Amino acid sequence: MNEPVPVLRAVDGGAAKLMPDIDRERAWLLTVDGAPQSYVDLDDPTHLEFEYARRLAHVVDAADDEGAPLDVVHLGGGALTLPRYVAATRPGSRQDVVEADLGLLALVAEHLPAPEGSGITVHGADARAWLRDAPARSADLVVGDVFGGSRVPAHLTSVEYAREVQRVLRPGGAYAANLADGAPFAFLRSQLATFAAVFGELALIAEPAVLRGRRFGNVVLVASHTPPDTARLARRAAADAFPARVEHGEALARLAGDAAVVRDVDAVPSPEPPGGAFGIG
């Protein structure tokens, strides 16, 4: 039997590399320009190596009845880690994955294709442009996990973008975004203010060390019009290998402070991570 070997390829976003995990027979790590993008275990799609992916999965798990199929839009594709998880845990779900990097899509389709009959449809398009043309009230969950390099693109941070997300969501639906920031949290505070201008309920899932400003890291923002099941989210987040906590209500209002709502005309990408923040050895 041939041993799996790394795959190197130039994609639109830089130099992509697929590296086999020596500890799991059919598991792969995807990096772009050295920054980890996705981890996929083809034999166990419920295995989520990255903590931020687990936190996004907690939002999936807390949506609607356990195991019930969902209509999900994933903005940002990577190696389809979360779509595979949804397909495995909520059979019958319909999922649209939107990824602008056509080279990356081709790499994943060749080496890590989605299973037949998974209900996953992949679209090569800009996330905001695709969302603008999507039917109103067509999704139970919209997941924002788009990074240009290691930064969230500016056009996916504005109140106009938040309104597009709201338009596509069903009344009881939710938006979950993977963001990255560090103290003094100028970007995160701006996102809280921006999504609070559109949605009635917000929550954050993050490690305490990140929320205390001790290090730069990922934060999952959840926005909806119905109160999120924060108790359920908190139980799941606390059980992770790197426990996280859930913040909502007054704590988020204090964090947002007097941050201004971001509009298209003044939107900027999320901050450049400090050296080594998301690198691998």
Disulfide bonds with the S-S distance in Angstrom:
none
